[in-house]
């Protein structure tokens, strides 16, 4: 049995599944261009160079499926569409935030951690097994309640 304070063995940060809707949109947009005939028959499908337009949705699907940041006790693994980088915890000097992007600061530069957001930093520090300083849980800020405005009473 593991205790509640023990960090998880592995944590994977990836793009949400609804990102595949963009692939579906790209397929729908590429289909008329890629499958267009010569215009003589409506049912004719020309197999030719225009089928290259279907490469764009395939590349988008590969990007969504592959891109991830995997955190475990040994280090970080940044998985890109075509390649992967392994970073040991001993090489990580800290984390850097630039806008909405999170970077792992290394001795020879920095590397972006795809799919990691500001709200994930607490879990990332916890998954590091004490190699990153503990961060407190983020406090949620809710939008102020909106009341319907009173309409002025018109007299006259």
N, C-alpha and C positions, 0 to 999 in steps of 0.2 A: 504494500500500500504506500502511496506517495502522500506526502504532506501537502497542505494547501499552499505553503510558501515556496515549494520547490518549483523552479521554472519548467515550463513545458519543454519536451524534448525537441520539438521542431515547430516552427511557425512559418506559414507561407502567406505572403502578400501578393495578390494577383489582381488583374482587372476583373470587374464584376461580369457576370454572365450576360447581362443585358447589353454588353458591348457588342455582342454578336448581331444585334439589330442593325448595326452599321454595315456589317457584312451582307446581310439580307438586302439592305437598301442599295449597296453597291452592285449586287447581282441583278436586282430589278432594273437599275439604271444601265448596266452594261449589256443586258440581254438584247434590247432592240438594236443596238449598234453592232453587236457581235453576230447576231443571227439574221441580220437584214439580208434579204434576197436581192436579186437584180431588179426587182420591181415588176417583172412579167407575171409572176405567180405569187399569190399571197402565202401559199403553203411551202414555198421553196426555201430551203436553208442552204446558204452557201458556206461551205467549209473552206476557210482561207485565213488570210492574215488577220482578219478582224476578230477571230477567236482569242487573240492576244488580250483583248479587253477583259476577259475572264481571269486573267492573271492578277489583276488588281484586287478583287475580292479574296482570292486565295492567299495573297500576301497579307492582307488585312487579317484574315482568320489565323494565319500562322503567327502574326505579331501578337494577337490577343491570347492565343493559346500558350505561347512560349514565355512571354514577358512576365517575370516574377522576381521577387526577392525572397530568398529562403534563409531563415535565421535558425541556428541551432547552437548547441554548446561549443562547437568547434569554431564557428565563425559565420560569416555571411557568404551567400552564394547569389550573385546577381546573374539572372538568366535573361538573356536578350533573345531577339528573334533568331539570330544566327550567331550563336556563341554563348559562352558562359564564363564568368570570372569567379574565382574562389578567393575570399579574403579571410585570413586567420584573425582571430581577436587580438593577437599580439601586434598586428600591423595597423589596427584601427586606433587612431589617436583621439577620436571623438566624432561627434555628429555635427553637421552644419545645416542650417535652414536658410534657404534663399527663396523667398516668395512662398510658393506651395511645394517646392522641391526639397527633398531631404538628401543630403550628401554624407557619405562616410569619408572623414578626413584621414588621409593616409600620410606616410612619411614623404612620399614622392608626388603628392597631389591629392585629388579627391575623386570619388566615384559616386555618381547619382544612384540612389536606391529606388528603382522604379516601383510604382504601386504602393509605396509607403507614404502615409499622410501624417499630418501633425497629430491627429488623434491616436495614431498608432505608436507614438514614441514611448509611451509608458509600457506597453506590451513588449516593444523592442528592447528596452532597457531590462525588463524582467526576464526576457528570453536569453539575454547575454550571460546569465549566470554570475552576475556581479561585476562584469568587466566594464559595464557602462554605469554611471551613477543612477541611483534610483530616482525616478521622477514621480511626482504625485499625480493622482488621477486628474484629468482635466475637468474643470467645472463647466457644466452646461449653461449656456446663456440662451434664454428663450426670448423670442420677440415679444415686445410689450403687447398687452391685450388692446384690441381696438374696439372702441365703443362707437356705436352709430352717432353721428353728429346730430345735434338738435337742429331741427329746421326752424328758422325764425318764423314767428307767427305774423302773418300779414293781416293788417287791419285796414279796412277802408273800402 
